Amino acid sequence: MTRRSLPLLLVPAALFAAVAGLFGTASSQDKPAGAPKGGVYEMRTYTTLEGRLDALNARFRNHTLKLFEKHGMKNVMYWTPTDPEKSKNTLIYILWHESEDAAKKSFAAFGADPDWKKARDESEKDGTIVAKVESVFMKTTDYSPHK
């Protein structure tokens, strides 16, 4: 195993820990209390322009999480990598949606929200923040301890 492959192995463990922490503990045969039924998880990875991660974190901390919830998206967990280079410009997070279609509708409403536009414009007064966004939708497997 190389040092580079270790972070890839940690992603499933981190996702499990995030979901378990969010919904409490349960046996592998029980649905965790408070767990959403069905739905999809979305893992989003943002890569910022050089020196702009602090601005992105501030925008999420002060505005984005509340606006996501307002538009029907459930915040699950947020991370920054421990890798020295990626820790300078990467934010990774998980959202829960009722469906992929619901996610599209939520993001459309979020993007049109005047509060979002104001927060985005204010946070980008010193320049653009995000260089790249990656999104992956995920469903739990039938053997997942937390479904």
C-alpha positions as CSV (number, residue, x, y, z in Angstrom):
1,M,0.0,0.0,0.0
2,T,1.4,3.4,-0.9
3,R,1.0,6.6,1.1
4,R,-1.2,7.9,-1.8
5,S,-3.6,5.0,-1.7
6,L,-4.3,5.4,2.1
7,P,-6.6,8.4,1.8
8,L,-8.7,6.5,-0.8
9,L,-9.1,3.7,1.7
10,L,-10.1,6.1,4.4
11,V,-13.0,7.7,2.5
12,P,-15.5,4.7,3.0
13,A,-14.5,4.6,6.7
14,A,-15.0,8.4,7.0
15,L,-18.4,8.2,5.2
16,F,-19.5,5.4,7.6
17,A,-18.4,7.3,10.6
18,A,-20.2,10.5,9.4
19,V,-23.5,8.7,8.9
20,A,-23.2,6.7,12.1
21,G,-22.4,9.9,14.0
22,L,-25.3,11.7,12.4
23,F,-27.9,9.0,13.0
24,G,-26.7,7.3,16.2
25,T,-25.7,3.7,16.6
26,A,-27.6,0.7,15.7
27,S,-27.0,-3.0,14.9
28,S,-26.5,-3.9,11.2
29,Q,-30.1,-5.1,11.0
30,D,-31.7,-2.0,12.5
31,K,-32.3,1.3,10.7
32,P,-30.6,4.1,12.7
33,A,-33.1,6.3,14.6
34,G,-33.7,9.5,12.6
35,A,-32.2,8.1,9.4
36,P,-33.8,9.3,6.2
37,K,-35.7,6.6,4.3
38,G,-34.3,6.0,0.9
39,G,-32.9,9.0,-0.8
40,V,-29.4,9.5,-2.1
41,Y,-26.2,10.9,-0.7
42,E,-24.1,13.3,-2.7
43,M,-20.4,13.7,-2.2
44,R,-19.1,17.0,-3.5
45,T,-15.5,18.0,-3.8
46,Y,-14.5,21.6,-4.2
47,T,-11.1,22.6,-5.4
48,T,-10.4,26.3,-4.8
49,L,-8.0,28.7,-6.5
50,E,-4.7,29.2,-4.7
51,G,-5.2,30.9,-1.3
52,R,-9.0,30.9,-1.4
53,L,-9.9,27.9,0.8
54,D,-10.4,30.1,3.9
55,A,-12.9,32.2,1.9
56,L,-14.8,29.1,0.9
57,N,-14.9,27.8,4.4
58,A,-16.1,31.1,5.7
59,R,-18.9,31.2,3.1
60,F,-20.0,27.7,4.0
61,R,-19.7,28.3,7.7
62,N,-21.6,31.6,7.6
63,H,-24.1,31.1,4.8
64,T,-24.2,28.0,2.6
65,L,-25.1,25.3,5.2
66,K,-28.2,27.3,6.3
67,L,-29.2,28.0,2.7
68,F,-28.8,24.3,1.8
69,E,-31.2,23.3,4.6
70,K,-33.6,26.1,3.5
71,H,-33.7,24.4,0.0
72,G,-34.3,20.9,1.3
73,M,-30.7,19.6,1.3
74,K,-29.5,17.8,4.5
75,N,-25.9,18.6,5.5
76,V,-24.2,15.4,6.6
77,M,-20.5,16.1,7.1
78,Y,-17.7,18.4,5.9
79,W,-14.0,17.6,5.6
80,T,-10.7,19.0,4.5
81,P,-8.0,16.5,3.5
82,T,-5.0,15.7,5.7
83,D,-2.8,15.5,2.6
84,P,-0.5,18.6,2.9
85,E,-1.1,19.8,-0.7
86,K,-4.8,19.1,-0.9
87,S,-5.4,20.6,2.5
88,K,-4.6,23.9,1.0
89,N,-7.4,24.0,-1.6
90,T,-9.9,21.2,-1.1
91,L,-13.3,20.9,0.7
92,I,-15.2,17.6,0.6
93,Y,-18.7,17.2,1.9
94,I,-21.8,15.0,1.9
95,L,-25.4,16.0,1.4
96,W,-28.5,13.9,1.6
97,H,-31.4,14.4,-0.9
98,E,-34.7,12.6,-1.3
99,S,-33.7,11.8,-4.9
100,E,-31.3,13.0,-7.7
101,D,-34.2,15.0,-9.2
102,A,-34.8,16.6,-5.8
103,A,-31.1,17.5,-5.6
104,K,-31.4,19.2,-9.0
105,K,-34.4,21.2,-7.9
106,S,-32.8,22.1,-4.6
107,F,-29.7,23.3,-6.3
108,A,-31.7,25.3,-8.9
109,A,-33.6,27.0,-6.1
110,F,-30.4,27.6,-4.1
111,G,-28.7,29.1,-7.1
112,A,-31.6,31.5,-7.6
113,D,-31.9,32.5,-4.0
114,P,-31.1,36.2,-3.5
115,D,-29.4,35.4,-0.1
116,W,-27.1,33.0,-1.9
117,K,-26.2,35.5,-4.6
118,K,-25.5,38.2,-2.0
119,A,-23.3,35.8,0.0
120,R,-21.5,34.6,-3.1
121,D,-20.8,38.1,-4.4
122,E,-19.6,39.3,-1.0
123,S,-17.3,36.3,-0.6
124,E,-15.9,36.8,-4.1
125,K,-15.2,40.6,-3.8
126,D,-11.5,39.7,-3.8
127,G,-11.8,37.2,-6.6
128,T,-13.3,33.9,-7.7
129,I,-13.0,31.1,-5.1
130,V,-13.9,27.8,-6.7
131,A,-11.9,26.4,-9.6
132,K,-13.6,23.0,-9.8
133,V,-16.6,21.1,-8.4
134,E,-17.0,17.3,-8.6
135,S,-20.3,15.6,-7.6
136,V,-21.0,11.9,-7.0
137,F,-24.4,10.5,-6.1
138,M,-24.5,7.4,-3.9
139,K,-27.0,5.0,-2.5
140,T,-26.4,2.7,0.4
141,T,-25.9,-1.0,-0.4
142,D,-28.3,-3.7,1.0
143,Y,-25.5,-4.8,3.4
144,S,-24.7,-1.3,4.7
145,P,-25.0,-1.1,8.5
146,H,-26.7,2.2,8.1
147,K,-29.3,2.2,5.4
